[in-house]
């Protein structure tokens, strides 16, 4: 049996990646006193990010529309959400990722169909 200390020689967070690994972050753009401002937060999910944003002293106490941008581990902008107010539902606006879902499965299915058609023509 492996000892407890041997199992935990790496620290893992709740995402399954090492705690020391940078997982990117979130830019939140908002208006305060007529000036557009930005807040950068490093949270795991969009809703956790909004919850932390709403609880900070410097970003609470006023109602504003929000634009939230997700940044990956390299600092690339991947997705954008908007919210009409700080407690409204996030609306996904832009996705800069190339594909959604399993593109390999779609590719293999079309390739298999083409091979089948060639064989039985």
Phi and psi restraints in degrees (range 20) as a CNS / XPLOR table:
assign (resid 1 and name C) (resid 2 and name N)
       (resid 2 and name CA) (resid 2 and name C) 1.0 -79.6 20.0 2
assign (resid 2 and name N) (resid 2 and name CA)
       (resid 2 and name C) (resid 3 and name N) 1.0 137.3 20.0 2
assign (resid 2 and name C) (resid 3 and name N)
       (resid 3 and name CA) (resid 3 and name C) 1.0 -70.1 20.0 2
assign (resid 3 and name N) (resid 3 and name CA)
       (resid 3 and name C) (resid 4 and name N) 1.0 159.5 20.0 2
assign (resid 3 and name C) (resid 4 and name N)
       (resid 4 and name CA) (resid 4 and name C) 1.0 -61.9 20.0 2
assign (resid 4 and name N) (resid 4 and name CA)
       (resid 4 and name C) (resid 5 and name N) 1.0 -40.3 20.0 2
assign (resid 4 and name C) (resid 5 and name N)
       (resid 5 and name CA) (resid 5 and name C) 1.0 -67.8 20.0 2
assign (resid 5 and name N) (resid 5 and name CA)
       (resid 5 and name C) (resid 6 and name N) 1.0 -30.4 20.0 2
assign (resid 5 and name C) (resid 6 and name N)
       (resid 6 and name CA) (resid 6 and name C) 1.0 -69.2 20.0 2
assign (resid 6 and name N) (resid 6 and name CA)
       (resid 6 and name C) (resid 7 and name N) 1.0 -36.3 20.0 2
assign (resid 6 and name C) (resid 7 and name N)
       (resid 7 and name CA) (resid 7 and name C) 1.0 -68.1 20.0 2
assign (resid 7 and name N) (resid 7 and name CA)
       (resid 7 and name C) (resid 8 and name N) 1.0 -30.6 20.0 2
assign (resid 7 and name C) (resid 8 and name N)
       (resid 8 and name CA) (resid 8 and name C) 1.0 -106.6 20.0 2
assign (resid 8 and name N) (resid 8 and name CA)
       (resid 8 and name C) (resid 9 and name N) 1.0 34.4 20.0 2
assign (resid 8 and name C) (resid 9 and name N)
       (resid 9 and name CA) (resid 9 and name C) 1.0 -74.8 20.0 2
assign (resid 9 and name N) (resid 9 and name CA)
       (resid 9 and name C) (resid 10 and name N) 1.0 -11.6 20.0 2
assign (resid 9 and name C) (resid 10 and name N)
       (resid 10 and name CA) (resid 10 and name C) 1.0 -119.9 20.0 2
assign (resid 10 and name N) (resid 10 and name CA)
       (resid 10 and name C) (resid 11 and name N) 1.0 140.4 20.0 2
assign (resid 10 and name C) (resid 11 and name N)
       (resid 11 and name CA) (resid 11 and name C) 1.0 -92.9 20.0 2
assign (resid 11 and name N) (resid 11 and name CA)
       (resid 11 and name C) (resid 12 and name N) 1.0 125.8 20.0 2
assign (resid 11 and name C) (resid 12 and name N)
       (resid 12 and name CA) (resid 12 and name C) 1.0 -117.1 20.0 2
assign (resid 12 and name N) (resid 12 and name CA)
       (resid 12 and name C) (resid 13 and name N) 1.0 139.5 20.0 2
assign (resid 12 and name C) (resid 13 and name N)
       (resid 13 and name CA) (resid 13 and name C) 1.0 -84.7 20.0 2
assign (resid 13 and name N) (resid 13 and name CA)
       (resid 13 and name C) (resid 14 and name N) 1.0 -166.9 20.0 2
assign (resid 13 and name C) (resid 14 and name N)
       (resid 14 and name CA) (resid 14 and name C) 1.0 -80.1 20.0 2
assign (resid 14 and name N) (resid 14 and name CA)
       (resid 14 and name C) (resid 15 and name N) 1.0 0.0 20.0 2
assign (resid 14 and name C) (resid 15 and name N)
       (resid 15 and name CA) (resid 15 and name C) 1.0 -97.6 20.0 2
assign (resid 15 and name N) (resid 15 and name CA)
       (resid 15 and name C) (resid 16 and name N) 1.0 -4.0 20.0 2
assign (resid 15 and name C) (resid 16 and name N)
       (resid 16 and name CA) (resid 16 and name C) 1.0 85.1 20.0 2
assign (resid 16 and name N) (resid 16 and name CA)
       (resid 16 and name C) (resid 17 and name N) 1.0 3.6 20.0 2
assign (resid 16 and name C) (resid 17 and name N)
       (resid 17 and name CA) (resid 17 and name C) 1.0 -110.9 20.0 2
assign (resid 17 and name N) (resid 17 and name CA)
       (resid 17 and name C) (resid 18 and name N) 1.0 155.9 20.0 2
assign (resid 17 and name C) (resid 18 and name N)
       (resid 18 and name CA) (resid 18 and name C) 1.0 -57.6 20.0 2
assign (resid 18 and name N) (resid 18 and name CA)
       (resid 18 and name C) (resid 19 and name N) 1.0 144.1 20.0 2
assign (resid 18 and name C) (resid 19 and name N)
       (resid 19 and name CA) (resid 19 and name C) 1.0 -60.7 20.0 2
assign (resid 19 and name N) (resid 19 and name CA)
       (resid 19 and name C) (resid 20 and name N) 1.0 -32.3 20.0 2
assign (resid 19 and name C) (resid 20 and name N)
       (resid 20 and name CA) (resid 20 and name C) 1.0 -76.5 20.0 2
assign (resid 20 and name N) (resid 20 and name CA)
       (resid 20 and name C) (resid 21 and name N) 1.0 -8.5 20.0 2
assign (resid 20 and name C) (resid 21 and name N)
       (resid 21 and name CA) (resid 21 and name C) 1.0 -79.0 20.0 2
assign (resid 21 and name N) (resid 21 and name CA)
       (resid 21 and name C) (resid 22 and name N) 1.0 130.2 20.0 2
assign (resid 21 and name C) (resid 22 and name N)
       (resid 22 and name CA) (resid 22 and name C) 1.0 -76.2 20.0 2
assign (resid 22 and name N) (resid 22 and name CA)
       (resid 22 and name C) (resid 23 and name N) 1.0 123.2 20.0 2
assign (resid 22 and name C) (resid 23 and name N)
       (resid 23 and name CA) (resid 23 and name C) 1.0 -104.8 20.0 2
assign (resid 23 and name N) (resid 23 and name CA)
       (resid 23 and name C) (resid 24 and name N) 1.0 16.7 20.0 2
assign (resid 23 and name C) (resid 24 and name N)
       (resid 24 and name CA) (resid 24 and name C) 1.0 88.8 20.0 2
assign (resid 24 and name N) (resid 24 and name CA)
       (resid 24 and name C) (resid 25 and name N) 1.0 -159.5 20.0 2
assign (resid 24 and name C) (resid 25 and name N)
       (resid 25 and name CA) (resid 25 and name C) 1.0 -169.5 20.0 2
assign (resid 25 and name N) (resid 25 and name CA)
       (resid 25 and name C) (resid 26 and name N) 1.0 -166.8 20.0 2
assign (resid 25 and name C) (resid 26 and name N)
       (resid 26 and name CA) (resid 26 and name C) 1.0 -132.6 20.0 2
assign (resid 26 and name N) (resid 26 and name CA)
       (resid 26 and name C) (resid 27 and name N) 1.0 129.9 20.0 2
assign (resid 26 and name C) (resid 27 and name N)
       (resid 27 and name CA) (resid 27 and name C) 1.0 -98.0 20.0 2
assign (resid 27 and name N) (resid 27 and name CA)
       (resid 27 and name C) (resid 28 and name N) 1.0 127.2 20.0 2
assign (resid 27 and name C) (resid 28 and name N)
       (resid 28 and name CA) (resid 28 and name C) 1.0 -115.2 20.0 2
assign (resid 28 and name N) (resid 28 and name CA)
       (resid 28 and name C) (resid 29 and name N) 1.0 120.0 20.0 2
assign (resid 28 and name C) (resid 29 and name N)
       (resid 29 and name CA) (resid 29 and name C) 1.0 -101.3 20.0 2
assign (resid 29 and name N) (resid 29 and name CA)
       (resid 29 and name C) (resid 30 and name N) 1.0 131.5 20.0 2
assign (resid 29 and name C) (resid 30 and name N)
       (resid 30 and name CA) (resid 30 and name C) 1.0 -148.7 20.0 2
assign (resid 30 and name N) (resid 30 and name CA)
       (resid 30 and name C) (resid 31 and name N) 1.0 164.7 20.0 2
assign (resid 30 and name C) (resid 31 and name N)
       (resid 31 and name CA) (resid 31 and name C) 1.0 -105.8 20.0 2
assign (resid 31 and name N) (resid 31 and name CA)
       (resid 31 and name C) (resid 32 and name N) 1.0 132.7 20.0 2
assign (resid 31 and name C) (resid 32 and name N)
       (resid 32 and name CA) (resid 32 and name C) 1.0 -139.6 20.0 2
assign (resid 32 and name N) (resid 32 and name CA)
       (resid 32 and name C) (resid 33 and name N) 1.0 121.9 20.0 2
assign (resid 32 and name C) (resid 33 and name N)
       (resid 33 and name CA) (resid 33 and name C) 1.0 57.1 20.0 2
assign (resid 33 and name N) (resid 33 and name CA)
       (resid 33 and name C) (resid 34 and name N) 1.0 36.4 20.0 2
assign (resid 33 and name C) (resid 34 and name N)
       (resid 34 and name CA) (resid 34 and name C) 1.0 78.3 20.0 2
assign (resid 34 and name N) (resid 34 and name CA)
       (resid 34 and name C) (resid 35 and name N) 1.0 6.2 20.0 2
assign (resid 34 and name C) (resid 35 and name N)
       (resid 35 and name CA) (resid 35 and name C) 1.0 -116.8 20.0 2
assign (resid 35 and name N) (resid 35 and name CA)
       (resid 35 and name C) (resid 36 and name N) 1.0 129.8 20.0 2
assign (resid 35 and name C) (resid 36 and name N)
       (resid 36 and name CA) (resid 36 and name C) 1.0 -74.0 20.0 2
assign (resid 36 and name N) (resid 36 and name CA)
       (resid 36 and name C) (resid 37 and name N) 1.0 129.4 20.0 2
assign (resid 36 and name C) (resid 37 and name N)
       (resid 37 and name CA) (resid 37 and name C) 1.0 -126.4 20.0 2
assign (resid 37 and name N) (resid 37 and name CA)
       (resid 37 and name C) (resid 38 and name N) 1.0 165.1 20.0 2
assign (resid 37 and name C) (resid 38 and name N)
       (resid 38 and name CA) (resid 38 and name C) 1.0 -130.3 20.0 2
assign (resid 38 and name N) (resid 38 and name CA)
       (resid 38 and name C) (resid 39 and name N) 1.0 141.7 20.0 2
assign (resid 38 and name C) (resid 39 and name N)
       (resid 39 and name CA) (resid 39 and name C) 1.0 -127.8 20.0 2
assign (resid 39 and name N) (resid 39 and name CA)
       (resid 39 and name C) (resid 40 and name N) 1.0 132.2 20.0 2
assign (resid 39 and name C) (resid 40 and name N)
       (resid 40 and name CA) (resid 40 and name C) 1.0 -109.6 20.0 2
assign (resid 40 and name N) (resid 40 and name CA)
       (resid 40 and name C) (resid 41 and name N) 1.0 125.4 20.0 2
assign (resid 40 and name C) (resid 41 and name N)
       (resid 41 and name CA) (resid 41 and name C) 1.0 -127.8 20.0 2
assign (resid 41 and name N) (resid 41 and name CA)
       (resid 41 and name C) (resid 42 and name N) 1.0 146.2 20.0 2
assign (resid 41 and name C) (resid 42 and name N)
       (resid 42 and name CA) (resid 42 and name C) 1.0 -113.0 20.0 2
assign (resid 42 and name N) (resid 42 and name CA)
       (resid 42 and name C) (resid 43 and name N) 1.0 91.5 20.0 2
assign (resid 42 and name C) (resid 43 and name N)
       (resid 43 and name CA) (resid 43 and name C) 1.0 -127.5 20.0 2
assign (resid 43 and name N) (resid 43 and name CA)
       (resid 43 and name C) (resid 44 and name N) 1.0 166.9 20.0 2
assign (resid 43 and name C) (resid 44 and name N)
       (resid 44 and name CA) (resid 44 and name C) 1.0 -79.1 20.0 2
assign (resid 44 and name N) (resid 44 and name CA)
       (resid 44 and name C) (resid 45 and name N) 1.0 -36.1 20.0 2
assign (resid 44 and name C) (resid 45 and name N)
       (resid 45 and name CA) (resid 45 and name C) 1.0 -130.5 20.0 2
assign (resid 45 and name N) (resid 45 and name CA)
       (resid 45 and name C) (resid 46 and name N) 1.0 165.3 20.0 2
assign (resid 45 and name C) (resid 46 and name N)
       (resid 46 and name CA) (resid 46 and name C) 1.0 -62.5 20.0 2
assign (resid 46 and name N) (resid 46 and name CA)
       (resid 46 and name C) (resid 47 and name N) 1.0 -46.2 20.0 2
assign (resid 46 and name C) (resid 47 and name N)
       (resid 47 and name CA) (resid 47 and name C) 1.0 -67.8 20.0 2
assign (resid 47 and name N) (resid 47 and name CA)
       (resid 47 and name C) (resid 48 and name N) 1.0 -35.4 20.0 2
assign (resid 47 and name C) (resid 48 and name N)
       (resid 48 and name CA) (resid 48 and name C) 1.0 -65.1 20.0 2
assign (resid 48 and name N) (resid 48 and name CA)
       (resid 48 and name C) (resid 49 and name N) 1.0 -37.5 20.0 2
assign (resid 48 and name C) (resid 49 and name N)
       (resid 49 and name CA) (resid 49 and name C) 1.0 -62.9 20.0 2
assign (resid 49 and name N) (resid 49 and name CA)
       (resid 49 and name C) (resid 50 and name N) 1.0 -45.2 20.0 2
assign (resid 49 and name C) (resid 50 and name N)
       (resid 50 and name CA) (resid 50 and name C) 1.0 -65.8 20.0 2
assign (resid 50 and name N) (resid 50 and name CA)
       (resid 50 and name C) (resid 51 and name N) 1.0 -38.2 20.0 2
assign (resid 50 and name C) (resid 51 and name N)
       (resid 51 and name CA) (resid 51 and name C) 1.0 -63.6 20.0 2
assign (resid 51 and name N) (resid 51 and name CA)
       (resid 51 and name C) (resid 52 and name N) 1.0 -43.1 20.0 2
assign (resid 51 and name C) (resid 52 and name N)
       (resid 52 and name CA) (resid 52 and name C) 1.0 -66.5 20.0 2
assign (resid 52 and name N) (resid 52 and name CA)
       (resid 52 and name C) (resid 53 and name N) 1.0 -42.0 20.0 2
assign (resid 52 and name C) (resid 53 and name N)
       (resid 53 and name CA) (resid 53 and name C) 1.0 -57.9 20.0 2
assign (resid 53 and name N) (resid 53 and name CA)
       (resid 53 and name C) (resid 54 and name N) 1.0 -43.7 20.0 2
assign (resid 53 and name C) (resid 54 and name N)
       (resid 54 and name CA) (resid 54 and name C) 1.0 -69.7 20.0 2
assign (resid 54 and name N) (resid 54 and name CA)
       (resid 54 and name C) (resid 55 and name N) 1.0 -23.6 20.0 2
assign (resid 54 and name C) (resid 55 and name N)
       (resid 55 and name CA) (resid 55 and name C) 1.0 -92.6 20.0 2
assign (resid 55 and name N) (resid 55 and name CA)
       (resid 55 and name C) (resid 56 and name N) 1.0 -12.7 20.0 2
assign (resid 55 and name C) (resid 56 and name N)
       (resid 56 and name CA) (resid 56 and name C) 1.0 -73.9 20.0 2
assign (resid 56 and name N) (resid 56 and name CA)
       (resid 56 and name C) (resid 57 and name N) 1.0 142.9 20.0 2
assign (resid 56 and name C) (resid 57 and name N)
       (resid 57 and name CA) (resid 57 and name C) 1.0 -63.1 20.0 2
assign (resid 57 and name N) (resid 57 and name CA)
       (resid 57 and name C) (resid 58 and name N) 1.0 -41.6 20.0 2
assign (resid 57 and name C) (resid 58 and name N)
       (resid 58 and name CA) (resid 58 and name C) 1.0 -74.2 20.0 2
assign (resid 58 and name N) (resid 58 and name CA)
       (resid 58 and name C) (resid 59 and name N) 1.0 -16.1 20.0 2
assign (resid 58 and name C) (resid 59 and name N)
       (resid 59 and name CA) (resid 59 and name C) 1.0 -116.6 20.0 2
assign (resid 59 and name N) (resid 59 and name CA)
       (resid 59 and name C) (resid 60 and name N) 1.0 12.6 20.0 2
assign (resid 59 and name C) (resid 60 and name N)
       (resid 60 and name CA) (resid 60 and name C) 1.0 -117.3 20.0 2
assign (resid 60 and name N) (resid 60 and name CA)
       (resid 60 and name C) (resid 61 and name N) 1.0 168.3 20.0 2
assign (resid 60 and name C) (resid 61 and name N)
       (resid 61 and name CA) (resid 61 and name C) 1.0 96.4 20.0 2
assign (resid 61 and name N) (resid 61 and name CA)
       (resid 61 and name C) (resid 62 and name N) 1.0 5.6 20.0 2
assign (resid 61 and name C) (resid 62 and name N)
       (resid 62 and name CA) (resid 62 and name C) 1.0 -150.9 20.0 2
assign (resid 62 and name N) (resid 62 and name CA)
       (resid 62 and name C) (resid 63 and name N) 1.0 154.8 20.0 2
assign (resid 62 and name C) (resid 63 and name N)
       (resid 63 and name CA) (resid 63 and name C) 1.0 -103.7 20.0 2
assign (resid 63 and name N) (resid 63 and name CA)
       (resid 63 and name C) (resid 64 and name N) 1.0 134.9 20.0 2
assign (resid 63 and name C) (resid 64 and name N)
       (resid 64 and name CA) (resid 64 and name C) 1.0 -154.0 20.0 2
assign (resid 64 and name N) (resid 64 and name CA)
       (resid 64 and name C) (resid 65 and name N) 1.0 148.1 20.0 2
assign (resid 64 and name C) (resid 65 and name N)
       (resid 65 and name CA) (resid 65 and name C) 1.0 -70.1 20.0 2
assign (resid 65 and name N) (resid 65 and name CA)
       (resid 65 and name C) (resid 66 and name N) 1.0 148.3 20.0 2
assign (resid 65 and name C) (resid 66 and name N)
       (resid 66 and name CA) (resid 66 and name C) 1.0 -119.6 20.0 2
assign (resid 66 and name N) (resid 66 and name CA)
       (resid 66 and name C) (resid 67 and name N) 1.0 143.9 20.0 2
assign (resid 66 and name C) (resid 67 and name N)
       (resid 67 and name CA) (resid 67 and name C) 1.0 -120.6 20.0 2
assign (resid 67 and name N) (resid 67 and name CA)
       (resid 67 and name C) (resid 68 and name N) 1.0 121.5 20.0 2
assign (resid 67 and name C) (resid 68 and name N)
       (resid 68 and name CA) (resid 68 and name C) 1.0 -116.2 20.0 2
assign (resid 68 and name N) (resid 68 and name CA)
       (resid 68 and name C) (resid 69 and name N) 1.0 126.1 20.0 2
assign (resid 68 and name C) (resid 69 and name N)
       (resid 69 and name CA) (resid 69 and name C) 1.0 -116.7 20.0 2
assign (resid 69 and name N) (resid 69 and name CA)
       (resid 69 and name C) (resid 70 and name N) 1.0 133.7 20.0 2
assign (resid 69 and name C) (resid 70 and name N)
       (resid 70 and name CA) (resid 70 and name C) 1.0 -92.5 20.0 2
assign (resid 70 and name N) (resid 70 and name CA)
       (resid 70 and name C) (resid 71 and name N) 1.0 131.7 20.0 2
assign (resid 70 and name C) (resid 71 and name N)
       (resid 71 and name CA) (resid 71 and name C) 1.0 -113.8 20.0 2
assign (resid 71 and name N) (resid 71 and name CA)
       (resid 71 and name C) (resid 72 and name N) 1.0 132.8 20.0 2
assign (resid 71 and name C) (resid 72 and name N)
       (resid 72 and name CA) (resid 72 and name C) 1.0 -80.9 20.0 2
assign (resid 72 and name N) (resid 72 and name CA)
       (resid 72 and name C) (resid 73 and name N) 1.0 -172.9 20.0 2
assign (resid 72 and name C) (resid 73 and name N)
       (resid 73 and name CA) (resid 73 and name C) 1.0 -67.0 20.0 2
assign (resid 73 and name N) (resid 73 and name CA)
       (resid 73 and name C) (resid 74 and name N) 1.0 -17.5 20.0 2
assign (resid 73 and name C) (resid 74 and name N)
       (resid 74 and name CA) (resid 74 and name C) 1.0 -97.9 20.0 2
assign (resid 74 and name N) (resid 74 and name CA)
       (resid 74 and name C) (resid 75 and name N) 1.0 0.8 20.0 2
assign (resid 74 and name C) (resid 75 and name N)
       (resid 75 and name CA) (resid 75 and name C) 1.0 87.6 20.0 2
assign (resid 75 and name N) (resid 75 and name CA)
       (resid 75 and name C) (resid 76 and name N) 1.0 9.8 20.0 2
assign (resid 75 and name C) (resid 76 and name N)
       (resid 76 and name CA) (resid 76 and name C) 1.0 -81.9 20.0 2
assign (resid 76 and name N) (resid 76 and name CA)
       (resid 76 and name C) (resid 77 and name N) 1.0 138.4 20.0 2
assign (resid 76 and name C) (resid 77 and name N)
       (resid 77 and name CA) (resid 77 and name C) 1.0 -73.8 20.0 2
assign (resid 77 and name N) (resid 77 and name CA)
       (resid 77 and name C) (resid 78 and name N) 1.0 119.9 20.0 2
assign (resid 77 and name C) (resid 78 and name N)
       (resid 78 and name CA) (resid 78 and name C) 1.0 -107.6 20.0 2
assign (resid 78 and name N) (resid 78 and name CA)
       (resid 78 and name C) (resid 79 and name N) 1.0 -41.1 20.0 2
assign (resid 78 and name C) (resid 79 and name N)
       (resid 79 and name CA) (resid 79 and name C) 1.0 -143.8 20.0 2
assign (resid 79 and name N) (resid 79 and name CA)
       (resid 79 and name C) (resid 80 and name N) 1.0 157.8 20.0 2
assign (resid 79 and name C) (resid 80 and name N)
       (resid 80 and name CA) (resid 80 and name C) 1.0 -135.2 20.0 2
assign (resid 80 and name N) (resid 80 and name CA)
       (resid 80 and name C) (resid 81 and name N) 1.0 136.3 20.0 2
assign (resid 80 and name C) (resid 81 and name N)
       (resid 81 and name CA) (resid 81 and name C) 1.0 -125.0 20.0 2
assign (resid 81 and name N) (resid 81 and name CA)
       (resid 81 and name C) (resid 82 and name N) 1.0 152.8 20.0 2
assign (resid 81 and name C) (resid 82 and name N)
       (resid 82 and name CA) (resid 82 and name C) 1.0 -123.9 20.0 2
assign (resid 82 and name N) (resid 82 and name CA)
       (resid 82 and name C) (resid 83 and name N) 1.0 152.8 20.0 2
assign (resid 82 and name C) (resid 83 and name N)
       (resid 83 and name CA) (resid 83 and name C) 1.0 -136.9 20.0 2
assign (resid 83 and name N) (resid 83 and name CA)
       (resid 83 and name C) (resid 84 and name N) 1.0 134.5 20.0 2
assign (resid 83 and name C) (resid 84 and name N)
       (resid 84 and name CA) (resid 84 and name C) 1.0 -67.9 20.0 2
assign (resid 84 and name N) (resid 84 and name CA)
       (resid 84 and name C) (resid 85 and name N) 1.0 -32.3 20.0 2
assign (resid 84 and name C) (resid 85 and name N)
       (resid 85 and name CA) (resid 85 and name C) 1.0 -148.7 20.0 2
assign (resid 85 and name N) (resid 85 and name CA)
       (resid 85 and name C) (resid 86 and name N) 1.0 173.9 20.0 2
assign (resid 85 and name C) (resid 86 and name N)
       (resid 86 and name CA) (resid 86 and name C) 1.0 -68.6 20.0 2
assign (resid 86 and name N) (resid 86 and name CA)
       (resid 86 and name C) (resid 87 and name N) 1.0 -16.7 20.0 2
assign (resid 86 and name C) (resid 87 and name N)
       (resid 87 and name CA) (resid 87 and name C) 1.0 -114.5 20.0 2
assign (resid 87 and name N) (resid 87 and name CA)
       (resid 87 and name C) (resid 88 and name N) 1.0 15.2 20.0 2
assign (resid 87 and name C) (resid 88 and name N)
       (resid 88 and name CA) (resid 88 and name C) 1.0 -87.3 20.0 2
assign (resid 88 and name N) (resid 88 and name CA)
       (resid 88 and name C) (resid 89 and name N) 1.0 -179.9 20.0 2
assign (resid 88 and name C) (resid 89 and name N)
       (resid 89 and name CA) (resid 89 and name C) 1.0 -85.1 20.0 2
assign (resid 89 and name N) (resid 89 and name CA)
       (resid 89 and name C) (resid 90 and name N) 1.0 132.0 20.0 2
assign (resid 89 and name C) (resid 90 and name N)
       (resid 90 and name CA) (resid 90 and name C) 1.0 -66.1 20.0 2
assign (resid 90 and name N) (resid 90 and name CA)
       (resid 90 and name C) (resid 91 and name N) 1.0 137.4 20.0 2
assign (resid 90 and name C) (resid 91 and name N)
       (resid 91 and name CA) (resid 91 and name C) 1.0 -114.5 20.0 2
assign (resid 91 and name N) (resid 91 and name CA)
       (resid 91 and name C) (resid 92 and name N) 1.0 118.6 20.0 2
assign (resid 91 and name C) (resid 92 and name N)
       (resid 92 and name CA) (resid 92 and name C) 1.0 -73.4 20.0 2
assign (resid 92 and name N) (resid 92 and name CA)
       (resid 92 and name C) (resid 93 and name N) 1.0 121.1 20.0 2
assign (resid 92 and name C) (resid 93 and name N)
       (resid 93 and name CA) (resid 93 and name C) 1.0 -105.5 20.0 2
assign (resid 93 and name N) (resid 93 and name CA)
       (resid 93 and name C) (resid 94 and name N) 1.0 -51.9 20.0 2
assign (resid 93 and name C) (resid 94 and name N)
       (resid 94 and name CA) (resid 94 and name C) 1.0 -129.4 20.0 2
assign (resid 94 and name N) (resid 94 and name CA)
       (resid 94 and name C) (resid 95 and name N) 1.0 136.3 20.0 2
assign (resid 94 and name C) (resid 95 and name N)
       (resid 95 and name CA) (resid 95 and name C) 1.0 -125.8 20.0 2
assign (resid 95 and name N) (resid 95 and name CA)
       (resid 95 and name C) (resid 96 and name N) 1.0 119.4 20.0 2
assign (resid 95 and name C) (resid 96 and name N)
       (resid 96 and name CA) (resid 96 and name C) 1.0 -94.5 20.0 2
assign (resid 96 and name N) (resid 96 and name CA)
       (resid 96 and name C) (resid 97 and name N) 1.0 2.2 20.0 2
assign (resid 96 and name C) (resid 97 and name N)
       (resid 97 and name CA) (resid 97 and name C) 1.0 -73.4 20.0 2
assign (resid 97 and name N) (resid 97 and name CA)
       (resid 97 and name C) (resid 98 and name N) 1.0 149.2 20.0 2
assign (resid 97 and name C) (resid 98 and name N)
       (resid 98 and name CA) (resid 98 and name C) 1.0 -69.1 20.0 2
assign (resid 98 and name N) (resid 98 and name CA)
       (resid 98 and name C) (resid 99 and name N) 1.0 -41.5 20.0 2
assign (resid 98 and name C) (resid 99 and name N)
       (resid 99 and name CA) (resid 99 and name C) 1.0 -135.3 20.0 2
assign (resid 99 and name N) (resid 99 and name CA)
       (resid 99 and name C) (resid 100 and name N) 1.0 155.7 20.0 2
assign (resid 99 and name C) (resid 100 and name N)
       (resid 100 and name CA) (resid 100 and name C) 1.0 -116.3 20.0 2
assign (resid 100 and name N) (resid 100 and name CA)
       (resid 100 and name C) (resid 101 and name N) 1.0 137.0 20.0 2
assign (resid 100 and name C) (resid 101 and name N)
       (resid 101 and name CA) (resid 101 and name C) 1.0 85.4 20.0 2
assign (resid 101 and name N) (resid 101 and name CA)
       (resid 101 and name C) (resid 102 and name N) 1.0 -165.2 20.0 2
assign (resid 101 and name C) (resid 102 and name N)
       (resid 102 and name CA) (resid 102 and name C) 1.0 -94.0 20.0 2
assign (resid 102 and name N) (resid 102 and name CA)
       (resid 102 and name C) (resid 103 and name N) 1.0 97.5 20.0 2
assign (resid 102 and name C) (resid 103 and name N)
       (resid 103 and name CA) (resid 103 and name C) 1.0 -73.2 20.0 2
assign (resid 103 and name N) (resid 103 and name CA)
       (resid 103 and name C) (resid 104 and name N) 1.0 -26.7 20.0 2
assign (resid 103 and name C) (resid 104 and name N)
       (resid 104 and name CA) (resid 104 and name C) 1.0 -63.3 20.0 2
assign (resid 104 and name N) (resid 104 and name CA)
       (resid 104 and name C) (resid 105 and name N) 1.0 -40.3 20.0 2
assign (resid 104 and name C) (resid 105 and name N)
       (resid 105 and name CA) (resid 105 and name C) 1.0 -63.9 20.0 2
assign (resid 105 and name N) (resid 105 and name CA)
       (resid 105 and name C) (resid 106 and name N) 1.0 -43.1 20.0 2
assign (resid 105 and name C) (resid 106 and name N)
       (resid 106 and name CA) (resid 106 and name C) 1.0 -64.8 20.0 2
assign (resid 106 and name N) (resid 106 and name CA)
       (resid 106 and name C) (resid 107 and name N) 1.0 -40.6 20.0 2
assign (resid 106 and name C) (resid 107 and name N)
       (resid 107 and name CA) (resid 107 and name C) 1.0 -65.1 20.0 2
assign (resid 107 and name N) (resid 107 and name CA)
       (resid 107 and name C) (resid 108 and name N) 1.0 -45.3 20.0 2
assign (resid 107 and name C) (resid 108 and name N)
       (resid 108 and name CA) (resid 108 and name C) 1.0 -65.0 20.0 2
assign (resid 108 and name N) (resid 108 and name CA)
       (resid 108 and name C) (resid 109 and name N) 1.0 -36.6 20.0 2
assign (resid 108 and name C) (resid 109 and name N)
       (resid 109 and name CA) (resid 109 and name C) 1.0 -64.6 20.0 2
assign (resid 109 and name N) (resid 109 and name CA)
       (resid 109 and name C) (resid 110 and name N) 1.0 -43.0 20.0 2
assign (resid 109 and name C) (resid 110 and name N)
       (resid 110 and name CA) (resid 110 and name C) 1.0 -69.8 20.0 2
assign (resid 110 and name N) (resid 110 and name CA)
       (resid 110 and name C) (resid 111 and name N) 1.0 -36.3 20.0 2
assign (resid 110 and name C) (resid 111 and name N)
       (resid 111 and name CA) (resid 111 and name C) 1.0 -67.0 20.0 2
assign (resid 111 and name N) (resid 111 and name CA)
       (resid 111 and name C) (resid 112 and name N) 1.0 -39.8 20.0 2
assign (resid 111 and name C) (resid 112 and name N)
       (resid 112 and name CA) (resid 112 and name C) 1.0 -65.8 20.0 2
assign (resid 112 and name N) (resid 112 and name CA)
       (resid 112 and name C) (resid 113 and name N) 1.0 -39.1 20.0 2
assign (resid 112 and name C) (resid 113 and name N)
       (resid 113 and name CA) (resid 113 and name C) 1.0 -64.8 20.0 2
assign (resid 113 and name N) (resid 113 and name CA)
       (resid 113 and name C) (resid 114 and name N) 1.0 -41.3 20.0 2
assign (resid 113 and name C) (resid 114 and name N)
       (resid 114 and name CA) (resid 114 and name C) 1.0 -63.9 20.0 2
assign (resid 114 and name N) (resid 114 and name CA)
       (resid 114 and name C) (resid 115 and name N) 1.0 -42.9 20.0 2
assign (resid 114 and name C) (resid 115 and name N)
       (resid 115 and name CA) (resid 115 and name C) 1.0 -64.4 20.0 2
assign (resid 115 and name N) (resid 115 and name CA)
       (resid 115 and name C) (resid 116 and name N) 1.0 -39.5 20.0 2
assign (resid 115 and name C) (resid 116 and name N)
       (resid 116 and name CA) (resid 116 and name C) 1.0 -63.5 20.0 2
assign (resid 116 and name N) (resid 116 and name CA)
       (resid 116 and name C) (resid 117 and name N) 1.0 -42.9 20.0 2
assign (resid 116 and name C) (resid 117 and name N)
       (resid 117 and name CA) (resid 117 and name C) 1.0 -67.0 20.0 2
assign (resid 117 and name N) (resid 117 and name CA)
       (resid 117 and name C) (resid 118 and name N) 1.0 -38.0 20.0 2
assign (resid 117 and name C) (resid 118 and name N)
       (resid 118 and name CA) (resid 118 and name C) 1.0 -64.4 20.0 2
assign (resid 118 and name N) (resid 118 and name CA)
       (resid 118 and name C) (resid 119 and name N) 1.0 -39.6 20.0 2
assign (resid 118 and name C) (resid 119 and name N)
       (resid 119 and name CA) (resid 119 and name C) 1.0 -68.2 20.0 2
assign (resid 119 and name N) (resid 119 and name CA)
       (resid 119 and name C) (resid 120 and name N) 1.0 -37.8 20.0 2
assign (resid 119 and name C) (resid 120 and name N)
       (resid 120 and name CA) (resid 120 and name C) 1.0 -108.7 20.0 2
assign (resid 120 and name N) (resid 120 and name CA)
       (resid 120 and name C) (resid 121 and name N) 1.0 29.1 20.0 2
